Amino acid sequence: MLAVLAILLAFGAAFPAGTQEPGDNPLGLNIAEGVGAATEPGQIGSTLTLVFVVTILALAPAILVMTTSFTRIIIVLGFLRQALATQQSPPNQVLIGLALFLTFFIMAPTYIEVNQEALQPYLQEEIGQEEALERALIPIREFMFRQTEPKDLALFINIADMDRPNTPDDVPLHVLMPSFVLSELTTAFIMGFYIYIPFLIIDMVVASTLMAMGMMMLPPIFVSLPFKIIMFVLADGWYLLVGSLVESFN
């Protein structure tokens, strides 16, 4: 949705209403001949706008991933697979798909507000491009502020050599985004630590038992893996894990 909004704003800036005739070709594009040479300054600006839009499309996945709940979810799921020691099960495609759907679920209220407050008024020509972008950033910034630790925010404010902000609106986006990512990494690693503890205990018990029985040549992982899987299933681990991940963003 943000990518669509950025594209609409960029093209709106390049082709303001009422400035192009039906036969104009401001980008110098021709279906048969390809990209033609620009003959007017306006054509050069429009061509640069097209390059900007393509760049936004290329960076949109990374921007969306780093400003949503996806980072925390995929790291925690990765820790779970390592703690279970199930190698490639669940496979990467399943973990990424689950992380994406959980991200859509968690971010739905935020992007619904973006659609209602920014995208739809802009498409209906009720607001301008700059105002639409400002409105779109408000709910996204609120989400990131809720998940950002004050110490992480203070770190990047000090690195940027900024004055102490009086309100959240005084924090620029280039300071908020890395602070949010750092907080997400910290939270994900803390959750991963708690996930590891019960499985580590099972590994220690199995290793000690095998050593006491003199079975030194049998890898403990072969024996502990079934016990870890059955414990995770009996404890309804997926229900608990997914529920904890979603509730951690409230």
N, C-alpha and C positions, 0 to 999 in steps of 0.2 A: 504494500500500500504506500509506503514511504517512497519506494522507487517510482511508482506511478505518479505520485504527487510531485516529485522532483522533475520528472520528465515533462509533466504538464506545465510546471512553472517555467522550466527552461524554454520550452517551445513557445509559451505565452510571451516570454521576454523577447524571443527572436521574431515572432510574428504577431505584433499587437493588432488588435481588431481594427479594421478599416484602413490599414496601411498598404495592403497588397491587392493588386488587381488580379482577376481570375487568370490572366495569362502570364503573370509574373513567375519567375523561377529564382527566388532569392538565394538558394543554396548553390546554384550553378549545376544542378543535377539534370541529367537527361537520360531517359531510359535506354535510348539507342546508343548514345555517345559516351555515357558515363559522367564523370565529374568534369565540368567545364571550368574554364578560367574565370575568375571574378572580374567584373568590369566596374563595379561600384563599391564604395566602402561598406555599404550595408550588406552586400553579399559576403564580404570577408567576415563580418561579425556573425552572420548566420552560419557560416561554415564552422567557425570556432564554436558556436553553440552546439552544433551537431557533434563535434568532437567531445565537448563537455558532457553531452547526454550519453554518448557511448561509454565514456569513462565512468559516469555515475552507474550505468548498468553493470559494468564490470566490478565495481566496488560495492554495489548494493548488498550482495550476500554477506560480505565481511562486516559491513556496517551494521546490518540487521542482527548478525550473530553476536557482535560485541556490545550491542545496546539492548539485548533482551536476556531472558532467563536461560538461553540455550547453553551458555558456558558452564554454569553451575551444574545443570542437569547432566550434560554429557560427561563431565569429569567424575561426578558421583557414580554414574553407571559404569564408567571405566574402572573405578576403584572396586566396585562390586565384582566385576568379572575377574579382576586380579585376585581379590580375596578368595573367591571360590576356586580359583586356579583351574578354570574350565577351558583354558586356551582360547579358542575362537568361538566359543559358544556362550551366550548368543553372539552371532556374527556382527560385524561392524554395521552392516546395513540395517539390522534390526534395532541396534542401540541408537543409531542416528535417527531412524524413523520414529522411534519412541520419543526421543528427545525433541524432535521437531513438533510432534503432535502435542506433547506436554507444553512446549513453548507457545504454540497457537492457543492452547487453552488458557494459559496464564496471562498471555499478552492480549487476549481478546478484549477485555474492558478498555485497555489503553488505546488500542487501534480503532475500536468502535468510536471512542471519543474523538480521535484524530479525524475519522471519517465525517462525523457529525459536525464538528466545530471548524474544520479546515477544508477538507477535500470537497464536500458537497457544496458549501457556500462558494468556493472558488469555481467549481464547474458551472454553477448557476450564475456566475458573474456578479455575485453580491459583494465580494471582497477582492482586493488586489493580490498580486503575487507575494509581495513581502509580508503582508498581513497573514496570508494563508500559511506561509512558512513559519511565522512566529506562533500562530495558533497550533500548528502541528507539533511544534517542539515542546509546548507546555505540558501535555500529559506524559510525554516521553521523559522529560526532565524530572517530573514528579516521581515517576516510577524509579528512575535511577537514583534519585535522592533518598528514597525510602530504603534502598538496598546498600547504600554507600556508608561506610564507617566514617565517623568524623576525623579520625586520625589519618585515614588514607586521603581524605579530601585536604586536610591540613598539609600533608606531605607535598602534594603537587602544587598547592598554593604557595608554599615556601620555595619550592623549586622554581616556580614561575616568577618569584620575587614580586608577588602581588600584595596589595594592602588587604587587611582582614575584611572579608565581605560582611556587610551588615544584614543582607537578606539572601535567600537562595538565588534570586534573580541576578545578583551581582557576580555569581560564579559563572564564568564563560564555559561554553560547551567543551572546548579543548582541554579544560582542566577537569571537568566532571566525568568525561568518558573514561580516561585512564584510571581515575579514582574508583569508578564503578567496577571496572574490570578487575582491579586489584582486590577489591572487597569480595567480588564473586569468587576469585581464586582462593582467597583465605577461607571463606565459608565452605567452599567445596572440599578443601583439604581437611577441614575440621570434621565434616560429615563423613568423609572417607576414613578418617581415623576411627570413628565410632563403629563404622561398618566392619573394619578389619578386626576389632577386638574379639568377638565371639569365634570367628573363624581361626584366628591365631591360637586361641585356647584349644580348639579341637586339634590343630596341628601339633601343639606341644604335648597334649595327652597321648595322641597316637604315636608320636616319635618316642616318648618316654616308655610307652608300653612295648613297642617293638624292640627297643634297646634292652629292656629288662628280660624279654623273651629270647634275646640273643639273635634276633633276626636282623642282623646288621646290613645284609645285602638287599633287603626289600625296601624300596623307596617309600618313605612315609606318605608321600602325596597320593600314591595308588590306593592306600587304605583310607586316608582321611577324606578323599574326594567324595565317596558315596555318603559318608556321614554328614559332610557339610551340605550336600545337596538336599538330603532328606530333612535336615534341620531347617534349612531355608524354606522348604516347601511346607513343612508342618507348622512353622511359625507364620505362614502366610507372608513371606518376605516381600513379594512384589507389591502387595497391598500396603504394607507398612512403609516401604521405601517410596513408592509413588505418592502416597498420602503425605509423608513427611516433606518430600520435595515441594509439592504444591503449596502446602501450608507454610513453608519457610518463606514464601514471598508475600504472605499476608501481613 
